[in-house]
Amino acid sequence: MAYQIAEADGKSVISKLNFREKGGYQLLNTKVYLKEVNETVEGNVYIAMPENPNYLGEATFENIAAQIVVSKGPSGPNDEYVFKLAGALREIGVHDPHTFEIEKIIRQQSKVS
């Protein structure tokens, strides 16, 4: 998902995102392909690199969900983030099997706990 930010709001939005995505994420400039208009543009993305101490690396859905359930940052619990992300994706009609599977496992673990 790509978002276009008005130039006048750029510094404020990036500042808020930098707060949200701290914990080892790096803001990198990259090419972004916009499928709807068949165009490639410059964009930014936050990525957790392998040297990040919070980077889980290759993991099963179950391991990812288990880490999310016990993790919390300054912006709130990570499971809440997953639930909001999954809800927002559904709202805009985006099917993301990866996110939805992790959400499902977290909800199942919550019922067991």
Legacy VTK file of the C-alpha trace (Angstrom):
# vtk DataFile Version 3.0
C-alpha trace
ASCII
DATASET POLYDATA
POINTS 113 float
0.000 0.000 0.000
1.363 3.370 -0.929
0.188 6.723 0.373
0.871 10.087 -1.185
1.582 12.746 1.412
1.063 16.410 0.635
4.410 18.197 0.555
3.225 20.648 3.220
2.509 17.717 5.588
5.637 15.704 4.813
7.789 16.607 7.814
4.931 16.189 10.296
3.822 12.839 8.886
7.373 11.441 8.716
7.993 12.611 12.289
4.899 10.713 13.496
5.849 7.638 11.483
9.406 7.748 12.831
7.931 7.613 16.342
5.591 4.745 15.420
8.209 2.735 13.555
11.086 3.109 15.988
12.562 -0.028 17.434
15.053 -0.654 14.707
13.174 0.142 11.525
15.042 2.113 8.892
13.377 4.582 6.550
14.649 3.786 3.061
14.002 5.412 -0.289
12.911 2.953 -2.972
11.033 2.603 -6.236
7.313 1.914 -5.766
5.223 0.394 -8.538
1.689 1.790 -8.666
-0.337 -0.979 -10.282
-3.483 1.114 -10.769
-1.699 3.608 -13.029
1.102 1.326 -14.280
3.765 3.738 -13.066
6.896 3.566 -10.915
7.589 6.440 -8.509
10.055 7.256 -5.738
8.797 6.351 -2.298
9.828 5.559 1.249
9.423 2.365 3.221
10.241 1.315 6.780
12.205 -1.939 6.911
13.556 -3.987 9.794
17.010 -5.123 8.753
18.557 -8.404 9.975
20.984 -6.563 12.268
17.989 -5.072 14.141
17.787 -6.768 17.587
13.978 -6.880 17.206
14.139 -8.624 13.811
12.590 -12.089 14.013
13.837 -13.208 10.605
12.352 -16.141 8.725
9.618 -17.567 10.918
6.390 -19.510 10.811
3.050 -17.753 11.180
2.822 -19.253 14.672
6.212 -17.845 15.697
5.365 -14.422 14.292
2.034 -14.401 16.133
3.698 -15.535 19.376
6.174 -12.646 19.202
3.443 -10.142 18.408
1.304 -11.244 21.364
4.065 -10.507 23.888
5.346 -7.312 22.236
4.364 -3.752 23.039
5.811 -0.453 21.974
5.279 3.205 22.803
2.308 3.262 20.428
0.560 0.325 22.088
0.333 -3.475 21.999
1.454 -5.124 18.777
-1.574 -7.438 18.632
-3.794 -4.351 18.585
-1.740 -3.056 15.653
-2.343 -6.317 13.743
-6.099 -6.193 14.454
-6.334 -2.583 13.256
-4.227 -3.324 10.181
-6.364 -6.334 9.237
-9.548 -4.318 9.761
-8.270 -1.440 7.636
-7.258 -3.830 4.848
-10.724 -5.395 4.830
-12.312 -1.954 4.824
-10.484 -0.959 1.633
-10.984 -4.356 0.007
-7.396 -5.620 0.164
-6.920 -9.337 0.774
-3.591 -9.956 2.521
-3.304 -13.670 3.397
-0.142 -13.109 5.468
-1.711 -10.496 7.747
-5.022 -12.340 8.002
-3.359 -15.634 8.970
-1.346 -13.959 11.722
-4.488 -12.187 12.924
-6.356 -15.510 13.028
-3.617 -17.202 15.068
-3.423 -14.289 17.526
-7.203 -14.420 18.030
-7.025 -18.202 18.569
-4.210 -17.778 21.112
-6.232 -15.095 22.917
-9.163 -17.512 23.299
-6.859 -20.163 24.775
-5.187 -17.771 27.251
LINES 1 114
113 0 1 2 3 4 5 6 7 8 9 10 11 12 13 14 15 16 17 18 19 20 21 22 23 24 25 26 27 28 29 30 31 32 33 34 35 36 37 38 39 40 41 42 43 44 45 46 47 48 49 50 51 52 53 54 55 56 57 58 59 60 61 62 63 64 65 66 67 68 69 70 71 72 73 74 75 76 77 78 79 80 81 82 83 84 85 86 87 88 89 90 91 92 93 94 95 96 97 98 99 100 101 102 103 104 105 106 107 108 109 110 111 112
